[in-house]
Amino acid sequence: MSINLPFDIVELVPCPMMSVRQAPLREIAFRHDAWLPEEIDTLHVLFRGDADFAEIESKTGRSVSAIRTKVSELGLRRNSRRSWTDLEDEELARRYGTDPTSTVASDFGRSAAAIYARAGYLGLTEGNPPSYTEWEIAQIRAGYGGGVPVSQIAVLIARPVSGIASVASRLGISHANAPPDWTGPEQLRALVLAEEGRRYRQIAADLAADGFPPRPHNAVGQALRKLGYGRGWGRPWTAEEDDLLRATYASGDSRTPLRTRLARSASSINWRAKELDLQGTHPRPNGWRTEPPWTEEDIAILRRDYGKIPTPQLATKLGRKKGGVFNKAHSLGLLHGYIRPFSADEDTAILIAHGTDISLTDLSEALRRDPAVVSKHAIRMGIPFSKRPVRAPRTRRALRSSLTLEEILLLGRAASPRPQAAVTASRPAALEQTDPHAQVQLVAGPGVPPASPLILRSMLAAGLLSAQRRSGMLLLFPATRSA
């Protein structure tokens, strides 16, 4: 099981470990610059209390360089909340990308994540990554052994996820939550592809192309989640991260590095941008997408037709990719025809169609749903179309008129559907003596609503209309009216 680290943690294990003296004590020559036990205790208190180095210098009488050296020797680390000074920014610009970020963080008395965020705010680049330090490797070992999400280890030591996975693979370290059938190189490759922004389906295809065992995309996603990649952390935003987010919006840079290096989800970044009044101010509101921005007209069409016509057809209509239509519909909270609930009118239409000669295909088109979905819903209603007493038209679909939901509802009595027994038992003699699918012209008489020939025949079969044969045609009247 993955565990979440505390918000203010700066290391999993101290490194180097302070060794316990085993030899007996002996006298040594006194040095004028030696640290006395009382001074070390004072340093511990001030450092843990987030005092800056200038304050520690004034209370210990030691130079800043001596204090930093001693802090490094003692392996002290903290997550400082102090404001950055000009001298710190100058030193960070000199050392960032040359010294390991974890080492710079130790010397500055700040977290590695704060160093990375401040460097991003200042526009500093990492260049070639320095070699991993002993402290960083110790954190990787402890994190992998304790089941800590890889993304949180990455924030802790300010290294990319792919780099951590590479080091772990080289050292033969296996994550506590790694799937047993996944090798180290396969985990490394999957994490690298995920950090590049590939989707699970593409990662699965790339892994298979690289010679790894073929796996379904959902298995790839499950494995990455077990390793803790892409998981949110829920930790508070720091001042350095806020500054970096503001700089990203001001410069129009991509927000993806914030997600991978700060272990922040897209929703977390969106929330913080809203809190900082940055929402809507990014120069590229649509990111680096190749598709055009969504207009109000596009959104109106999407709301009207989503789930009612095939998505590929809707995507062509909007001039977009199918994935773009899916993502926008999801962001708007739209439900597809496969999962949107059936309305009372649709249930009524299904009951009417079951007792008449309306085919399942015509009914599905009228409801703008998949025939399989309508068929399964009819089975749940207890009226399977495979066992209905009325035979559906055998003519080719292209030769039949399209129906609408409103036309099918004309077969109903007021607001409630008629029982099946009444529908099948109320056929008039005129219909029994005449083939309803024969090429006979139907003429609507007074009181008959305008409808397609197919719906008129269905209304006639349901007993809602009466008919009188006249000169090779059928004259239709409401059933309450005598023919």
Order of alpha helices (4+ residues) and beta strands (2+ residues): alpha-alpha-alpha-alpha-alpha-alpha-alpha-alpha-alpha-alpha-alpha-alpha-alpha-alpha-alpha-alpha-alpha-alpha-alpha-alpha-alpha-alpha-alpha-alpha-beta-alpha-beta-beta
